[in-house]
Amino acid sequence: MINVGIIGATGYAGEELIDILLKHPEVRISYLAAEIDKPTYIDEIFPRFKNRIKLICDSLNINLAASKCNLLFLALPHTVSMTVVPALLKANKRVIDLSADYRLSNVKIYEKFYKTKHNDIENLKKAVYGLPEIYRAKIKNAFLVANPGCYPTAAILGLAPLVACQTPDNETIIIDAKSGVTGTGRKALQEYSFCEINEDAYAYKINVHQHMPEINQELSRLATRRVKITFVPHLISINRGILETIYVRYNKKLKIKNEKLIGLYNKFYKKEPFIRIKEKEETVRIKDVVNTNFCDIAVKGSEELIIITTAIDNLGKGAAGQAVQNMNIMCGYPEQMGLI
């Protein structure tokens, strides 16, 4: 049994973490913190937790958090986590950060996309990118795990088998991504109010989204050469879920016939508990992955083009679920514990 804390407990990802961890047989939630007006029981903030947990959520106290917990989840806004992580690591606590602060190895790229100076370069060098299907061995011994973004999780998992065997033309990958509204975070902004987003869909941050460099970084590592994607995200009027359609041109020097593509994906992910590869003519659907930690993938090839579709829950495999999966790996628990 381990004692865990959640810093940023009142956001969508923080709430989802509480829900998942309450079902985990080897976890005790011992500390909750958030930017909050006064100390409040979490079941008063979220009545769904009544009779499930009676714990006060208060403003962050690093010393108290460190004294109560073996491992802490940071469900904080981007640029905030790096002000908290150094003290937790100094206290010898293991940390899983759900923000982008430790995902990008190139500081200049981070500062360009997140519009702020990175002030924890020392720990950035120690962080492990928390995509279990690729970095499981490193995650196991890590003290700081950078939980991947939701869009990058769906994109990287969808493309990994191809780029690893150098099948695609790495300069012509196009990702059309659609996300539910919880992906924007719990913000009291007019543009995310019900009447503004209901029965609507629109593209935003076209080819300048902050998740682009994360996808490029990880695909380039897998390919052992430069990968540069075109990325078009869309907001759609559903609560949660991500669907990505990815278009890839074959590398002229190396082609895989359509009938072998599914086999390639099945072989690449054969031991992965949360990857489900669709059979021929099957498709992926958001409703099949919502409230789960699964990533569903379908792949289809033609003469010149490979089309991959992926679906995840942005709060599950795209955030809290993946964070718990990483915790299980770090603590030596069965990877599916608390998640299935």
Contacts in CASP RR format, 6 or more apart in sequence:
PFRMAT RR
TARGET T0000
AUTHOR 0000-0000-0000
METHOD contacts of the structure
MODEL  1
MINVGIIGATGYAGEELIDILLKHPEVRISYLAAEIDKPTYIDEIFPRFK
NRIKLICDSLNINLAASKCNLLFLALPHTVSMTVVPALLKANKRVIDLSA
DYRLSNVKIYEKFYKTKHNDIENLKKAVYGLPEIYRAKIKNAFLVANPGC
YPTAAILGLAPLVACQTPDNETIIIDAKSGVTGTGRKALQEYSFCEINED
AYAYKINVHQHMPEINQELSRLATRRVKITFVPHLISINRGILETIYVRY
NKKLKIKNEKLIGLYNKFYKKEPFIRIKEKEETVRIKDVVNTNFCDIAVK
GSEELIIITTAIDNLGKGAAGQAVQNMNIMCGYPEQMGLI
1 26 0 8 1.000
1 27 0 8 1.000
1 28 0 8 1.000
2 26 0 8 1.000
2 27 0 8 1.000
2 28 0 8 1.000
2 70 0 8 1.000
2 71 0 8 1.000
2 331 0 8 1.000
3 28 0 8 1.000
3 30 0 8 1.000
3 31 0 8 1.000
3 68 0 8 1.000
3 69 0 8 1.000
3 70 0 8 1.000
3 71 0 8 1.000
4 21 0 8 1.000
4 27 0 8 1.000
4 28 0 8 1.000
4 29 0 8 1.000
4 30 0 8 1.000
4 31 0 8 1.000
4 69 0 8 1.000
4 70 0 8 1.000
4 71 0 8 1.000
4 72 0 8 1.000
4 73 0 8 1.000
4 327 0 8 1.000
5 29 0 8 1.000
5 30 0 8 1.000
5 31 0 8 1.000
5 32 0 8 1.000
5 33 0 8 1.000
5 65 0 8 1.000
5 68 0 8 1.000
5 69 0 8 1.000
5 71 0 8 1.000
5 72 0 8 1.000
5 73 0 8 1.000
6 14 0 8 1.000
6 17 0 8 1.000
6 18 0 8 1.000
6 21 0 8 1.000
6 29 0 8 1.000
6 31 0 8 1.000
6 32 0 8 1.000
6 33 0 8 1.000
6 72 0 8 1.000
6 73 0 8 1.000
6 75 0 8 1.000
7 33 0 8 1.000
7 34 0 8 1.000
7 60 0 8 1.000
7 65 0 8 1.000
7 72 0 8 1.000
7 73 0 8 1.000
7 74 0 8 1.000
7 75 0 8 1.000
7 76 0 8 1.000
7 84 0 8 1.000
8 14 0 8 1.000
8 33 0 8 1.000
8 34 0 8 1.000
8 35 0 8 1.000
8 74 0 8 1.000
8 75 0 8 1.000
8 76 0 8 1.000
9 15 0 8 1.000
9 17 0 8 1.000
9 18 0 8 1.000
9 32 0 8 1.000
9 33 0 8 1.000
9 34 0 8 1.000
9 42 0 8 1.000
9 57 0 8 1.000
9 75 0 8 1.000
10 34 0 8 1.000
10 35 0 8 1.000
10 36 0 8 1.000
10 45 0 8 1.000
10 57 0 8 1.000
10 186 0 8 1.000
11 34 0 8 1.000
11 75 0 8 1.000
11 185 0 8 1.000
11 186 0 8 1.000
12 182 0 8 1.000
12 183 0 8 1.000
12 185 0 8 1.000
12 186 0 8 1.000
12 315 0 8 1.000
12 319 0 8 1.000
13 75 0 8 1.000
13 98 0 8 1.000
13 315 0 8 1.000
13 319 0 8 1.000
13 320 0 8 1.000
13 323 0 8 1.000
14 73 0 8 1.000
14 75 0 8 1.000
14 320 0 8 1.000
15 46 0 8 1.000
16 315 0 8 1.000
16 316 0 8 1.000
16 319 0 8 1.000
16 320 0 8 1.000
16 321 0 8 1.000
17 73 0 8 1.000
17 75 0 8 1.000
17 320 0 8 1.000
17 321 0 8 1.000
17 323 0 8 1.000
17 324 0 8 1.000
18 29 0 8 1.000
18 32 0 8 1.000
18 42 0 8 1.000
18 46 0 8 1.000
18 49 0 8 1.000
18 53 0 8 1.000
19 48 0 8 1.000
19 49 0 8 1.000
19 320 0 8 1.000
20 320 0 8 1.000
20 321 0 8 1.000
20 324 0 8 1.000
20 338 0 8 1.000
20 339 0 8 1.000
21 27 0 8 1.000
21 29 0 8 1.000
21 324 0 8 1.000
22 29 0 8 1.000
22 49 0 8 1.000
22 52 0 8 1.000
22 53 0 8 1.000
23 338 0 8 1.000
24 324 0 8 1.000
24 337 0 8 1.000
24 338 0 8 1.000
25 337 0 8 1.000
25 338 0 8 1.000
26 331 0 8 1.000
26 333 0 8 1.000
26 337 0 8 1.000
27 327 0 8 1.000
29 53 0 8 1.000
29 55 0 8 1.000
30 55 0 8 1.000
30 68 0 8 1.000
30 69 0 8 1.000
31 55 0 8 1.000
31 64 0 8 1.000
31 65 0 8 1.000
31 68 0 8 1.000
31 69 0 8 1.000
31 72 0 8 1.000
32 42 0 8 1.000
32 55 0 8 1.000
32 56 0 8 1.000
32 57 0 8 1.000
32 58 0 8 1.000
33 57 0 8 1.000
33 58 0 8 1.000
33 59 0 8 1.000
33 60 0 8 1.000
33 61 0 8 1.000
33 65 0 8 1.000
34 57 0 8 1.000
34 59 0 8 1.000
34 60 0 8 1.000
35 59 0 8 1.000
36 57 0 8 1.000
36 58 0 8 1.000
36 59 0 8 1.000
39 56 0 8 1.000
39 57 0 8 1.000
39 58 0 8 1.000
39 59 0 8 1.000
40 56 0 8 1.000
40 57 0 8 1.000
40 58 0 8 1.000
41 54 0 8 1.000
41 55 0 8 1.000
41 56 0 8 1.000
41 57 0 8 1.000
42 49 0 8 1.000
42 53 0 8 1.000
42 55 0 8 1.000
42 56 0 8 1.000
42 57 0 8 1.000
43 49 0 8 1.000
43 50 0 8 1.000
43 51 0 8 1.000
43 52 0 8 1.000
43 53 0 8 1.000
43 54 0 8 1.000
45 57 0 8 1.000
60 84 0 8 1.000
62 84 0 8 1.000
62 87 0 8 1.000
62 88 0 8 1.000
62 91 0 8 1.000
65 72 0 8 1.000
65 88 0 8 1.000
65 93 0 8 1.000
66 87 0 8 1.000
66 88 0 8 1.000
66 91 0 8 1.000
66 93 0 8 1.000
69 93 0 8 1.000
70 93 0 8 1.000
70 94 0 8 1.000
71 93 0 8 1.000
71 94 0 8 1.000
71 95 0 8 1.000
71 96 0 8 1.000
71 327 0 8 1.000
71 330 0 8 1.000
71 331 0 8 1.000
72 88 0 8 1.000
72 93 0 8 1.000
72 94 0 8 1.000
72 95 0 8 1.000
72 96 0 8 1.000
73 95 0 8 1.000
73 96 0 8 1.000
73 98 0 8 1.000
73 323 0 8 1.000
73 327 0 8 1.000
74 81 0 8 1.000
74 84 0 8 1.000
74 85 0 8 1.000
74 95 0 8 1.000
74 96 0 8 1.000
74 97 0 8 1.000
74 98 0 8 1.000
74 99 0 8 1.000
75 98 0 8 1.000
75 319 0 8 1.000
75 320 0 8 1.000
76 84 0 8 1.000
76 97 0 8 1.000
76 98 0 8 1.000
76 99 0 8 1.000
77 99 0 8 1.000
78 99 0 8 1.000
78 100 0 8 1.000
78 101 0 8 1.000
78 114 0 8 1.000
78 210 0 8 1.000
79 99 0 8 1.000
79 101 0 8 1.000
79 114 0 8 1.000
79 116 0 8 1.000
80 99 0 8 1.000
80 101 0 8 1.000
81 97 0 8 1.000
81 99 0 8 1.000
81 101 0 8 1.000
81 102 0 8 1.000
82 101 0 8 1.000
82 102 0 8 1.000
82 118 0 8 1.000
82 119 0 8 1.000
82 120 0 8 1.000
82 123 0 8 1.000
82 124 0 8 1.000
83 119 0 8 1.000
85 95 0 8 1.000
85 97 0 8 1.000
85 101 0 8 1.000
85 102 0 8 1.000
85 120 0 8 1.000
85 123 0 8 1.000
85 144 0 8 1.000
86 120 0 8 1.000
86 122 0 8 1.000
86 123 0 8 1.000
88 95 0 8 1.000
89 95 0 8 1.000
89 123 0 8 1.000
89 143 0 8 1.000
89 144 0 8 1.000
93 143 0 8 1.000
94 142 0 8 1.000
94 143 0 8 1.000
94 144 0 8 1.000
94 330 0 8 1.000
95 143 0 8 1.000
95 144 0 8 1.000
95 145 0 8 1.000
96 145 0 8 1.000
96 147 0 8 1.000
96 323 0 8 1.000
96 326 0 8 1.000
96 327 0 8 1.000
96 330 0 8 1.000
97 127 0 8 1.000
97 144 0 8 1.000
97 145 0 8 1.000
97 146 0 8 1.000
97 147 0 8 1.000
98 147 0 8 1.000
98 319 0 8 1.000
98 320 0 8 1.000
98 323 0 8 1.000
100 110 0 8 1.000
100 114 0 8 1.000
100 146 0 8 1.000
100 149 0 8 1.000
100 210 0 8 1.000
100 214 0 8 1.000
101 110 0 8 1.000
101 118 0 8 1.000
101 120 0 8 1.000
101 124 0 8 1.000
101 146 0 8 1.000
102 120 0 8 1.000
102 123 0 8 1.000
102 124 0 8 1.000
102 127 0 8 1.000
102 144 0 8 1.000
102 146 0 8 1.000
103 127 0 8 1.000
103 129 0 8 1.000
103 146 0 8 1.000
103 148 0 8 1.000
103 149 0 8 1.000
103 214 0 8 1.000
103 217 0 8 1.000
104 110 0 8 1.000
104 113 0 8 1.000
104 213 0 8 1.000
104 214 0 8 1.000
104 217 0 8 1.000
105 124 0 8 1.000
105 217 0 8 1.000
106 213 0 8 1.000
106 217 0 8 1.000
107 118 0 8 1.000
107 121 0 8 1.000
107 124 0 8 1.000
109 213 0 8 1.000
110 118 0 8 1.000
110 213 0 8 1.000
111 117 0 8 1.000
111 118 0 8 1.000
113 210 0 8 1.000
113 212 0 8 1.000
113 213 0 8 1.000
114 210 0 8 1.000
118 124 0 8 1.000
123 144 0 8 1.000
126 142 0 8 1.000
126 143 0 8 1.000
126 144 0 8 1.000
127 142 0 8 1.000
127 144 0 8 1.000
127 145 0 8 1.000
127 146 0 8 1.000
128 135 0 8 1.000
128 138 0 8 1.000
128 139 0 8 1.000
128 142 0 8 1.000
128 144 0 8 1.000
128 145 0 8 1.000
128 146 0 8 1.000
129 135 0 8 1.000
129 145 0 8 1.000
129 146 0 8 1.000
129 148 0 8 1.000
129 218 0 8 1.000
130 139 0 8 1.000
130 145 0 8 1.000
130 146 0 8 1.000
130 147 0 8 1.000
130 148 0 8 1.000
130 322 0 8 1.000
130 326 0 8 1.000
131 148 0 8 1.000
131 153 0 8 1.000
131 156 0 8 1.000
131 157 0 8 1.000
131 218 0 8 1.000
131 322 0 8 1.000
132 139 0 8 1.000
132 272 0 8 1.000
132 274 0 8 1.000
132 322 0 8 1.000
132 325 0 8 1.000
132 326 0 8 1.000
132 329 0 8 1.000
132 335 0 8 1.000
133 157 0 8 1.000
133 160 0 8 1.000
133 269 0 8 1.000
133 272 0 8 1.000
133 274 0 8 1.000
133 275 0 8 1.000
134 156 0 8 1.000
134 160 0 8 1.000
134 218 0 8 1.000
134 222 0 8 1.000
136 329 0 8 1.000
139 145 0 8 1.000
139 326 0 8 1.000
139 329 0 8 1.000
139 330 0 8 1.000
140 329 0 8 1.000
140 330 0 8 1.000
140 332 0 8 1.000
142 330 0 8 1.000
145 326 0 8 1.000
145 330 0 8 1.000
147 319 0 8 1.000
147 322 0 8 1.000
147 323 0 8 1.000
147 326 0 8 1.000
148 156 0 8 1.000
148 214 0 8 1.000
148 218 0 8 1.000
148 318 0 8 1.000
148 322 0 8 1.000
149 211 0 8 1.000
149 214 0 8 1.000
149 318 0 8 1.000
149 319 0 8 1.000
150 179 0 8 1.000
150 183 0 8 1.000
150 211 0 8 1.000
150 242 0 8 1.000
150 312 0 8 1.000
150 314 0 8 1.000
150 318 0 8 1.000
150 319 0 8 1.000
151 177 0 8 1.000
151 179 0 8 1.000
151 209 0 8 1.000
151 211 0 8 1.000
151 215 0 8 1.000
151 231 0 8 1.000
151 233 0 8 1.000
151 242 0 8 1.000
151 244 0 8 1.000
152 211 0 8 1.000
152 214 0 8 1.000
152 215 0 8 1.000
152 218 0 8 1.000
153 295 0 8 1.000
153 312 0 8 1.000
153 317 0 8 1.000
153 318 0 8 1.000
153 322 0 8 1.000
154 177 0 8 1.000
154 242 0 8 1.000
154 244 0 8 1.000
154 295 0 8 1.000
154 310 0 8 1.000
154 311 0 8 1.000
154 312 0 8 1.000
154 317 0 8 1.000
154 318 0 8 1.000
155 175 0 8 1.000
155 177 0 8 1.000
155 215 0 8 1.000
155 219 0 8 1.000
155 229 0 8 1.000
155 231 0 8 1.000
155 244 0 8 1.000
155 246 0 8 1.000
155 310 0 8 1.000
156 215 0 8 1.000
156 218 0 8 1.000
156 219 0 8 1.000
156 222 0 8 1.000
157 275 0 8 1.000
157 295 0 8 1.000
157 297 0 8 1.000
157 310 0 8 1.000
157 312 0 8 1.000
158 244 0 8 1.000
158 246 0 8 1.000
158 295 0 8 1.000
158 297 0 8 1.000
158 299 0 8 1.000
158 308 0 8 1.000
158 310 0 8 1.000
159 168 0 8 1.000
159 173 0 8 1.000
159 219 0 8 1.000
159 246 0 8 1.000
159 248 0 8 1.000
159 308 0 8 1.000
160 219 0 8 1.000
160 222 0 8 1.000
160 268 0 8 1.000
161 264 0 8 1.000
161 265 0 8 1.000
161 268 0 8 1.000
161 269 0 8 1.000
162 168 0 8 1.000
162 248 0 8 1.000
162 264 0 8 1.000
162 306 0 8 1.000
162 308 0 8 1.000
163 170 0 8 1.000
163 219 0 8 1.000
163 222 0 8 1.000
163 223 0 8 1.000
163 227 0 8 1.000
164 222 0 8 1.000
164 223 0 8 1.000
164 268 0 8 1.000
165 254 0 8 1.000
165 256 0 8 1.000
165 264 0 8 1.000
166 223 0 8 1.000
166 251 0 8 1.000
166 254 0 8 1.000
167 248 0 8 1.000
167 250 0 8 1.000
167 251 0 8 1.000
167 254 0 8 1.000
167 255 0 8 1.000
167 256 0 8 1.000
167 306 0 8 1.000
168 248 0 8 1.000
168 249 0 8 1.000
168 250 0 8 1.000
168 251 0 8 1.000
168 306 0 8 1.000
169 248 0 8 1.000
169 249 0 8 1.000
169 250 0 8 1.000
169 251 0 8 1.000
169 252 0 8 1.000
170 219 0 8 1.000
170 223 0 8 1.000
170 225 0 8 1.000
170 226 0 8 1.000
170 227 0 8 1.000
170 228 0 8 1.000
170 251 0 8 1.000
171 228 0 8 1.000
172 230 0 8 1.000
172 248 0 8 1.000
172 249 0 8 1.000
173 219 0 8 1.000
173 227 0 8 1.000
173 228 0 8 1.000
173 229 0 8 1.000
173 230 0 8 1.000
173 246 0 8 1.000
173 247 0 8 1.000
173 248 0 8 1.000
174 229 0 8 1.000
174 230 0 8 1.000
174 232 0 8 1.000
174 246 0 8 1.000
174 247 0 8 1.000
174 248 0 8 1.000
175 215 0 8 1.000
175 229 0 8 1.000
175 230 0 8 1.000
175 231 0 8 1.000
175 232 0 8 1.000
175 244 0 8 1.000
175 245 0 8 1.000
175 246 0 8 1.000
175 247 0 8 1.000
176 232 0 8 1.000
176 234 0 8 1.000
176 244 0 8 1.000
176 245 0 8 1.000
176 246 0 8 1.000
176 247 0 8 1.000
177 231 0 8 1.000
177 232 0 8 1.000
177 233 0 8 1.000
177 234 0 8 1.000
177 242 0 8 1.000
177 243 0 8 1.000
177 244 0 8 1.000
177 245 0 8 1.000
178 201 0 8 1.000
178 233 0 8 1.000
178 234 0 8 1.000
178 235 0 8 1.000
178 236 0 8 1.000
178 242 0 8 1.000
178 243 0 8 1.000
178 244 0 8 1.000
179 233 0 8 1.000
179 234 0 8 1.000
179 235 0 8 1.000
179 236 0 8 1.000
179 241 0 8 1.000
179 242 0 8 1.000
179 314 0 8 1.000
180 235 0 8 1.000
180 236 0 8 1.000
180 237 0 8 1.000
180 238 0 8 1.000
180 239 0 8 1.000
180 240 0 8 1.000
180 241 0 8 1.000
180 242 0 8 1.000
180 314 0 8 1.000
181 192 0 8 1.000
181 197 0 8 1.000
181 235 0 8 1.000
181 237 0 8 1.000
181 238 0 8 1.000
181 239 0 8 1.000
181 240 0 8 1.000
182 239 0 8 1.000
182 240 0 8 1.000
182 241 0 8 1.000
182 314 0 8 1.000
182 315 0 8 1.000
183 240 0 8 1.000
183 314 0 8 1.000
183 315 0 8 1.000
184 192 0 8 1.000
184 235 0 8 1.000
190 196 0 8 1.000
191 197 0 8 1.000
197 235 0 8 1.000
197 237 0 8 1.000
198 237 0 8 1.000
199 237 0 8 1.000
200 236 0 8 1.000
200 237 0 8 1.000
201 234 0 8 1.000
201 235 0 8 1.000
201 236 0 8 1.000
201 237 0 8 1.000
202 234 0 8 1.000
202 235 0 8 1.000
203 232 0 8 1.000
203 233 0 8 1.000
203 234 0 8 1.000
204 233 0 8 1.000
204 234 0 8 1.000
204 235 0 8 1.000
205 233 0 8 1.000
206 232 0 8 1.000
206 233 0 8 1.000
207 230 0 8 1.000
207 231 0 8 1.000
207 232 0 8 1.000
209 231 0 8 1.000
209 233 0 8 1.000
211 231 0 8 1.000
211 233 0 8 1.000
212 229 0 8 1.000
212 231 0 8 1.000
215 229 0 8 1.000
215 231 0 8 1.000
216 227 0 8 1.000
216 228 0 8 1.000
216 229 0 8 1.000
219 227 0 8 1.000
219 229 0 8 1.000
220 226 0 8 1.000
220 227 0 8 1.000
238 286 0 8 1.000
240 290 0 8 1.000
240 313 0 8 1.000
240 314 0 8 1.000
240 315 0 8 1.000
241 286 0 8 1.000
241 289 0 8 1.000
241 290 0 8 1.000
241 311 0 8 1.000
241 312 0 8 1.000
241 313 0 8 1.000
241 314 0 8 1.000
241 315 0 8 1.000
242 286 0 8 1.000
242 310 0 8 1.000
242 311 0 8 1.000
242 312 0 8 1.000
242 313 0 8 1.000
242 314 0 8 1.000
242 318 0 8 1.000
243 284 0 8 1.000
243 286 0 8 1.000
243 309 0 8 1.000
243 310 0 8 1.000
243 311 0 8 1.000
244 308 0 8 1.000
244 309 0 8 1.000
244 310 0 8 1.000
244 311 0 8 1.000
245 307 0 8 1.000
245 308 0 8 1.000
245 309 0 8 1.000
246 307 0 8 1.000
246 308 0 8 1.000
246 309 0 8 1.000
246 310 0 8 1.000
247 305 0 8 1.000
247 306 0 8 1.000
247 307 0 8 1.000
248 305 0 8 1.000
248 306 0 8 1.000
248 307 0 8 1.000
248 308 0 8 1.000
249 304 0 8 1.000
249 305 0 8 1.000
249 306 0 8 1.000
250 304 0 8 1.000
250 305 0 8 1.000
250 306 0 8 1.000
256 264 0 8 1.000
258 300 0 8 1.000
258 301 0 8 1.000
258 302 0 8 1.000
261 299 0 8 1.000
261 300 0 8 1.000
261 301 0 8 1.000
261 306 0 8 1.000
262 277 0 8 1.000
262 278 0 8 1.000
262 279 0 8 1.000
262 280 0 8 1.000
262 299 0 8 1.000
263 277 0 8 1.000
265 277 0 8 1.000
265 297 0 8 1.000
265 299 0 8 1.000
266 277 0 8 1.000
269 275 0 8 1.000
269 277 0 8 1.000
269 297 0 8 1.000
273 335 0 8 1.000
273 336 0 8 1.000
273 340 0 8 1.000
274 293 0 8 1.000
274 294 0 8 1.000
274 295 0 8 1.000
274 317 0 8 1.000
274 325 0 8 1.000
274 335 0 8 1.000
274 336 0 8 1.000
274 339 0 8 1.000
275 294 0 8 1.000
275 295 0 8 1.000
275 297 0 8 1.000
276 294 0 8 1.000
276 295 0 8 1.000
276 296 0 8 1.000
276 297 0 8 1.000
277 297 0 8 1.000
277 298 0 8 1.000
277 299 0 8 1.000
278 284 0 8 1.000
278 296 0 8 1.000
278 297 0 8 1.000
278 298 0 8 1.000
278 299 0 8 1.000
282 298 0 8 1.000
283 298 0 8 1.000
283 309 0 8 1.000
284 296 0 8 1.000
284 297 0 8 1.000
284 298 0 8 1.000
284 309 0 8 1.000
284 310 0 8 1.000
284 311 0 8 1.000
285 296 0 8 1.000
285 311 0 8 1.000
286 311 0 8 1.000
288 294 0 8 1.000
288 296 0 8 1.000
288 311 0 8 1.000
289 295 0 8 1.000
289 296 0 8 1.000
289 311 0 8 1.000
289 312 0 8 1.000
289 313 0 8 1.000
289 317 0 8 1.000
290 313 0 8 1.000
291 313 0 8 1.000
291 316 0 8 1.000
292 313 0 8 1.000
292 316 0 8 1.000
292 317 0 8 1.000
292 339 0 8 1.000
293 313 0 8 1.000
293 316 0 8 1.000
293 317 0 8 1.000
293 321 0 8 1.000
293 322 0 8 1.000
293 324 0 8 1.000
293 325 0 8 1.000
293 339 0 8 1.000
293 340 0 8 1.000
294 312 0 8 1.000
294 317 0 8 1.000
295 310 0 8 1.000
295 311 0 8 1.000
295 312 0 8 1.000
295 317 0 8 1.000
296 310 0 8 1.000
296 311 0 8 1.000
296 312 0 8 1.000
297 308 0 8 1.000
297 309 0 8 1.000
297 310 0 8 1.000
298 308 0 8 1.000
298 309 0 8 1.000
298 310 0 8 1.000
299 306 0 8 1.000
299 307 0 8 1.000
299 308 0 8 1.000
299 309 0 8 1.000
300 306 0 8 1.000
300 307 0 8 1.000
300 308 0 8 1.000
301 307 0 8 1.000
312 318 0 8 1.000
315 321 0 8 1.000
316 322 0 8 1.000
321 339 0 8 1.000
324 338 0 8 1.000
324 339 0 8 1.000
325 335 0 8 1.000
325 339 0 8 1.000
327 333 0 8 1.000
328 334 0 8 1.000
328 335 0 8 1.000
328 336 0 8 1.000
328 337 0 8 1.000
328 338 0 8 1.000
328 339 0 8 1.000
329 335 0 8 1.000
END
